[in-house]
Amino acid sequence: MINEKTEELCLVVTERCNLNCSYCQSNKQFSHTMSIACAKEYIDKYLHVSMVPKPSITFMGGEPFVAFKTIKEIVSYVKQCYPQKEVSFTIVTNGTLVHGEIQRWIKENENCLQITLSLDGVEESHNLNRCNSFRLIDIDFFKSLRKPIINSVFTSNTIQDMSCNLKELHKHNFLIKGFIADGEQWSKQSIDILATQLFSMIEYYLDNPHIQPFSLLSLPIYQLTTNKSIKRCGTECFYEVSISADGKEYACHRCTPFENNGTWKIPQKYLTLTNARFLLDDCIGCPFDRICNACPASNASLKDNLEMALINCQIRKLLFKANAYFYLRMLTSENDYVALNYFPDKKKKHMIQSSRIILELL
């Protein structure tokens, strides 16, 4: 599956983790760690075949830093053997092992390394789903990084505090990527609370134009009215290829036996993901198809669960509506919003058109 268009190689360097987070559905019976030889084999294939100008290698787990020695050797190998390639590395970590030697190594390689910390908010919210691990994380170290990024997962038992948690994270100048927990049975009440929290954050960002909004309020809805082809997940354009810890190639890390588990288990017939473009039959002809850049793996896991699929669709439409309202407010204001800094006039025009259409339909 690796070809000249592959932009990202995802290496599941270990299936082991030192935590047992409630919303993580990885199979805890798996404990493989990727061999150095396996990692080098796929890196060689990727960097010889891919023609993208800036190749990217992502280390995932489990908790990747459980396999720190493997990561350290792989990065050294790439730097030594492919100095002409502008390879960047990304590590998504729970942060609890990032101390001492690992911190020093990160600082030494910060010019080519992006560290993303999984942090769900303040201590109380974070600990609800993440094994009371908050105080094991050196928050100050992550704040000191060149580009500190946070992954925050919102669940039905933390959604009521979403705005408070986000505001607290923004105080530390983190760039925040937000995720709605997969595999959860969201109730109508929980979705209503999510709506309230989203619109609370909109008012916060409107009052603080210097703050970059979190990812769920930064969706590219302007694409609704453009004619350009839209770049979707790797299952359609081979953007990403994932290698499991035991050395097998998959369309996505979610398809590996290690992660393909629990309520987000993907039925065998959808494992290639090429037939998971749409979540529901009703998606065909949906006016929001162009902007519904949904995860095919999530779609595939919900294909045979109509109730959860409909809930997923409701949440996406809520996000479109919130983004449309937010962008219209920004684009009709005299304030200078950092969220619009890289928007040329043509893009702003499409954003206004798209936002108005969305609000009319929803």
C-alpha positions as CSV (number, residue, x, y, z in Angstrom):
1,M,0.0,0.0,0.0
2,I,3.0,2.3,0.4
3,N,3.3,4.3,-2.8
4,E,4.7,7.6,-4.2
5,K,1.8,9.5,-2.7
6,T,2.1,8.2,0.9
7,E,2.6,11.2,3.1
8,E,2.7,9.6,6.5
9,L,4.1,6.3,7.8
10,C,2.5,5.3,11.2
11,L,4.5,2.8,13.2
12,V,2.8,1.1,16.2
13,V,6.1,0.7,18.0
14,T,4.5,-1.1,21.0
15,E,1.1,-2.4,22.0
16,R,2.0,-2.1,25.7
17,C,0.8,0.8,27.8
18,N,1.3,1.8,31.4
19,L,-2.3,3.1,31.7
20,N,-5.7,1.7,31.2
21,C,-7.9,4.6,30.2
22,S,-11.6,4.0,30.2
23,Y,-12.3,5.1,26.6
24,C,-9.3,3.3,25.1
25,Q,-10.6,0.2,23.4
26,S,-7.3,-1.3,22.5
27,N,-7.0,-5.0,23.3
28,K,-4.9,-5.2,26.5
29,Q,-4.1,-8.9,25.8
30,F,-1.7,-7.7,23.0
31,S,1.9,-7.0,24.0
32,H,4.0,-6.9,20.8
33,T,6.8,-4.5,20.4
34,M,8.1,-3.7,16.9
35,S,11.6,-4.9,16.2
36,I,14.2,-2.4,14.9
37,A,14.7,-4.5,11.8
38,C,11.0,-4.3,11.0
39,A,10.9,-0.6,11.5
40,K,13.9,0.0,9.3
41,E,12.5,-2.2,6.6
42,Y,9.3,-0.1,6.3
43,I,11.1,3.2,6.7
44,D,13.5,2.2,3.8
45,K,10.5,1.3,1.6
46,Y,8.6,4.5,2.5
47,L,11.5,6.9,2.0
48,H,12.6,5.2,-1.2
49,V,9.1,5.1,-2.8
50,S,7.3,8.2,-1.5
51,M,7.7,11.3,-3.5
52,V,6.2,13.8,-1.0
53,P,8.5,16.7,-0.2
54,K,8.3,16.4,3.5
55,P,7.8,12.8,4.7
56,S,6.3,12.2,8.1
57,I,6.8,9.3,10.5
58,T,4.4,8.9,13.5
59,F,5.1,6.7,16.5
60,M,2.0,5.3,18.2
61,G,1.2,2.7,20.8
62,G,0.1,1.6,23.4
63,E,2.2,4.3,25.0
64,P,5.1,4.9,22.5
65,F,7.6,5.8,25.2
66,V,7.3,2.3,26.6
67,A,9.5,1.5,23.6
68,F,11.8,4.6,24.0
69,K,14.9,2.7,23.0
70,T,13.2,1.6,19.7
71,I,12.1,5.2,18.9
72,K,15.5,6.6,19.8
73,E,17.3,4.2,17.4
74,I,14.8,4.7,14.6
75,V,15.2,8.5,14.7
76,S,18.9,8.2,14.7
77,Y,18.8,5.8,11.8
78,V,16.7,8.1,9.7
79,K,18.9,11.1,10.4
80,Q,22.0,9.1,9.5
81,C,20.8,7.3,6.4
82,Y,18.4,10.0,4.9
83,P,20.0,13.3,5.8
84,Q,18.7,14.8,2.5
85,K,15.1,14.0,3.4
86,E,13.2,16.5,5.5
87,V,11.6,13.9,7.7
88,S,9.5,15.0,10.6
89,F,8.5,12.7,13.5
90,T,5.4,12.8,15.7
91,I,4.8,11.1,19.0
92,V,1.5,10.9,20.7
93,T,2.0,10.3,24.4
94,N,0.2,10.1,27.7
95,G,3.1,12.0,29.2
96,T,3.6,9.9,32.3
97,L,7.0,8.5,31.2
98,V,8.3,11.8,29.9
99,H,11.0,12.6,32.5
100,G,14.8,12.6,32.8
101,E,16.5,11.0,29.8
102,I,13.4,11.2,27.6
103,Q,12.9,14.9,28.2
104,R,16.6,15.5,27.3
105,W,16.2,13.5,24.1
106,I,13.1,15.4,23.1
107,K,14.9,18.7,23.6
108,E,17.9,17.5,21.5
109,N,15.6,16.6,18.6
110,E,12.9,19.2,18.9
111,N,13.8,20.7,15.5
112,C,12.3,17.6,13.8
113,L,10.0,16.2,16.5
114,Q,6.4,17.0,17.3
115,I,5.2,15.8,20.7
116,T,1.5,15.6,21.2
117,L,0.3,15.2,24.8
118,S,-3.0,13.4,25.7
119,L,-4.5,15.7,28.3
120,D,-8.3,15.9,28.9
121,G,-8.3,19.1,31.0
122,V,-7.8,20.0,34.6
123,E,-6.9,17.3,37.1
124,E,-10.4,16.2,38.1
125,S,-11.7,15.8,34.5
126,H,-8.5,14.2,33.2
127,N,-8.4,11.7,36.1
128,L,-12.0,10.6,35.5
129,N,-11.0,8.6,32.4
130,R,-7.2,8.4,32.5
131,C,-6.3,6.4,35.6
132,N,-5.5,9.3,38.0
133,S,-2.5,10.1,35.9
134,F,-2.6,13.9,35.9
135,R,0.1,14.4,38.6
136,L,2.5,12.0,36.8
137,I,2.7,14.4,33.9
138,D,5.3,17.2,33.9
139,I,3.0,19.9,32.5
140,D,5.7,22.6,32.6
141,F,8.0,20.5,30.4
142,F,5.3,20.2,27.7
143,K,4.6,24.0,28.0
144,S,8.3,24.6,27.3
145,L,8.2,22.9,23.9
146,R,8.4,24.8,20.6
147,K,4.9,23.9,19.5
148,P,3.0,22.3,22.4
149,I,0.0,20.4,21.1
150,I,-2.7,18.7,23.3
151,N,-5.1,15.9,22.3
152,S,-8.3,16.2,24.4
153,V,-11.0,13.6,24.3
154,F,-14.5,14.5,25.4
155,T,-16.8,11.9,26.8
156,S,-20.3,11.9,28.1
157,N,-19.1,12.1,31.6
158,T,-16.8,15.1,31.0
159,I,-18.6,17.0,28.4
160,Q,-20.3,19.3,30.9
161,D,-16.9,20.7,31.8
162,M,-15.5,21.0,28.3
163,S,-15.5,24.8,28.1
164,C,-13.8,25.1,31.6
165,N,-11.2,22.6,30.6
166,L,-10.4,24.2,27.3
167,K,-10.1,27.6,28.8
168,E,-7.7,26.3,31.4
169,L,-5.6,24.6,28.7
170,H,-5.5,27.8,26.7
171,K,-3.9,29.6,29.7
172,H,-0.8,27.5,29.0
173,N,-0.8,28.4,25.3
174,F,-1.4,24.9,24.1
175,L,-2.7,24.2,20.6
176,I,-5.7,22.0,21.2
177,K,-7.0,19.1,19.1
178,G,-10.4,18.0,20.3
179,F,-12.0,14.6,19.8
180,I,-15.5,13.2,20.6
181,A,-15.0,9.8,22.1
182,D,-15.8,6.9,19.7
183,G,-17.8,4.0,20.7
184,E,-19.9,5.9,23.3
185,Q,-23.7,5.8,23.4
186,W,-24.3,9.6,23.5
187,S,-27.8,10.5,24.8
188,K,-29.8,13.4,23.5
189,Q,-29.1,15.2,26.8
190,S,-25.3,14.7,26.3
191,I,-25.5,16.1,22.8
192,D,-27.5,19.1,24.1
193,I,-24.8,19.7,26.7
194,L,-22.1,19.5,23.9
195,A,-24.0,22.2,22.0
196,T,-24.1,24.4,25.1
197,Q,-20.4,23.9,25.6
198,L,-19.5,24.6,22.0
199,F,-21.4,27.9,21.9
200,S,-19.9,28.9,25.2
201,M,-16.5,28.4,23.6
202,I,-17.5,30.4,20.6
203,E,-18.3,33.4,22.8
204,Y,-14.9,32.9,24.6
205,Y,-13.0,32.9,21.3
206,L,-15.0,36.0,20.0
207,D,-13.9,37.8,23.2
208,N,-10.3,36.6,22.9
209,P,-9.4,37.0,19.2
210,H,-5.7,36.3,19.9
211,I,-6.4,32.7,20.8
212,Q,-6.4,29.9,18.2
213,P,-9.7,28.0,18.5
214,F,-9.6,24.3,19.3
215,S,-9.9,21.9,16.3
216,L,-13.6,21.2,16.6
217,L,-14.3,24.9,16.0
218,S,-11.8,25.1,13.2
219,L,-13.4,22.8,10.6
220,P,-12.8,23.6,6.9
221,I,-16.5,24.2,6.1
222,Y,-15.6,26.7,3.4
223,Q,-15.0,23.6,1.2
224,L,-18.8,23.3,0.8
225,T,-18.8,25.9,-1.9
226,T,-15.5,25.3,-3.6
227,N,-14.9,23.2,-6.8
228,K,-11.6,21.8,-5.7
229,S,-11.2,18.2,-4.9
230,I,-11.1,17.6,-1.2
231,K,-8.2,15.6,0.4
232,R,-9.7,13.0,2.6
233,C,-8.2,10.3,4.8
234,G,-5.6,7.9,3.5
235,T,-8.0,5.2,2.6
236,E,-8.9,7.1,-0.6
237,C,-5.5,8.7,-1.5
238,F,-3.0,6.6,0.5
239,Y,-2.2,9.5,2.7
240,E,-1.3,7.2,5.6
241,V,0.0,3.7,5.9
242,S,0.1,2.0,9.3
243,I,2.4,-0.8,10.4
244,S,1.4,-2.9,13.4
245,A,3.8,-3.9,16.1
246,D,4.1,-7.4,14.6
247,G,5.1,-6.0,11.2
248,K,1.9,-6.1,9.1
249,E,0.7,-3.3,6.9
250,Y,-2.8,-1.7,7.3
251,A,-4.7,1.2,5.8
252,C,-5.0,2.8,9.3
253,H,-3.8,2.1,12.8
254,R,-7.5,1.6,13.8
255,C,-7.5,-1.5,11.5
256,T,-4.8,-3.3,13.4
257,P,-6.0,-6.3,15.5
258,F,-4.6,-4.5,18.5
259,E,-7.0,-1.5,18.1
260,N,-9.8,-3.2,16.2
261,N,-11.6,-4.1,19.4
262,G,-14.6,-3.4,21.7
263,T,-17.5,-1.2,20.6
264,W,-15.5,0.3,17.8
265,K,-14.6,-3.1,16.3
266,I,-14.7,-2.9,12.5
267,P,-16.6,-5.8,10.8
268,Q,-14.3,-7.9,8.6
269,K,-16.1,-6.9,5.4
270,Y,-15.2,-3.2,6.0
271,L,-11.6,-3.7,7.1
272,T,-10.1,-2.4,3.9
273,L,-12.0,0.9,4.6
274,T,-12.4,1.4,0.8
275,N,-16.1,0.5,1.3
276,A,-16.5,2.7,4.3
277,R,-16.6,6.1,2.6
278,F,-20.2,6.7,3.8
279,L,-21.5,6.2,7.3
280,L,-25.1,5.6,6.3
281,D,-27.0,5.0,3.0
282,D,-28.5,8.5,3.7
283,C,-25.0,10.0,3.3
284,I,-25.3,9.5,-0.5
285,G,-26.5,12.8,-1.8
286,C,-26.2,14.6,1.6
287,P,-25.6,18.3,1.1
288,F,-22.8,18.1,3.7
289,D,-20.9,15.3,2.0
290,R,-18.1,17.6,0.8
291,I,-17.3,18.8,4.4
292,C,-18.0,15.6,6.2
293,N,-14.4,14.5,6.3
294,A,-15.3,11.7,8.6
295,C,-12.9,9.0,9.7
296,P,-13.6,5.9,7.5
297,A,-12.5,3.7,10.4
298,S,-15.1,5.2,12.6
299,N,-17.6,4.9,9.8
300,A,-16.7,1.2,9.4
301,S,-17.1,0.5,13.1
302,L,-20.6,1.9,13.1
303,K,-21.8,0.4,9.8
304,D,-23.9,-2.3,11.5
305,N,-25.0,-0.1,14.4
306,L,-27.7,2.2,13.1
307,E,-28.5,3.9,16.4
308,M,-24.9,4.9,17.1
309,A,-24.4,5.9,13.4
310,L,-27.4,8.3,13.6
311,I,-26.0,9.8,16.9
312,N,-22.6,10.2,15.1
313,C,-24.3,12.0,12.3
314,Q,-26.2,14.3,14.7
315,I,-22.9,15.3,16.4
316,R,-21.3,16.1,13.0
317,K,-24.2,18.3,12.0
318,L,-24.0,20.1,15.3
319,L,-20.3,20.8,14.7
320,F,-21.1,22.1,11.2
321,K,-23.7,24.4,12.6
322,A,-21.5,25.7,15.4
323,N,-18.6,26.3,13.0
324,A,-20.9,28.2,10.6
325,Y,-22.2,30.4,13.3
326,F,-18.7,31.1,14.6
327,Y,-17.1,31.9,11.3
328,L,-20.0,34.2,10.3
329,R,-19.6,36.1,13.6
330,M,-15.8,36.5,13.0
331,L,-16.1,37.4,9.4
332,T,-18.7,40.1,10.0
333,S,-16.7,41.6,13.0
334,E,-14.1,44.4,12.9
335,N,-11.8,42.4,15.2
336,D,-8.6,40.8,13.9
337,Y,-9.0,37.1,14.7
338,V,-6.0,34.8,14.7
339,A,-8.3,32.1,13.4
340,L,-8.6,34.0,10.1
341,N,-4.9,35.0,9.8
342,Y,-4.2,32.6,6.8
343,F,-7.6,33.2,5.1
344,P,-7.2,34.9,1.7
345,D,-10.1,37.0,0.5
346,K,-11.4,34.2,-1.8
347,K,-11.4,31.7,1.1
348,K,-13.2,34.2,3.3
349,K,-15.9,34.6,0.6
350,H,-16.4,30.8,0.4
351,M,-16.5,30.6,4.2
352,I,-19.3,33.2,4.3
353,Q,-21.3,31.5,1.5
354,S,-20.8,28.0,3.1
355,S,-21.7,29.2,6.6
356,R,-25.0,30.8,5.4
357,I,-26.0,27.6,3.5
358,I,-25.3,25.5,6.5
359,L,-27.3,27.7,8.8
360,E,-30.2,27.7,6.4
361,L,-30.2,23.9,6.2
362,L,-29.7,23.2,9.9
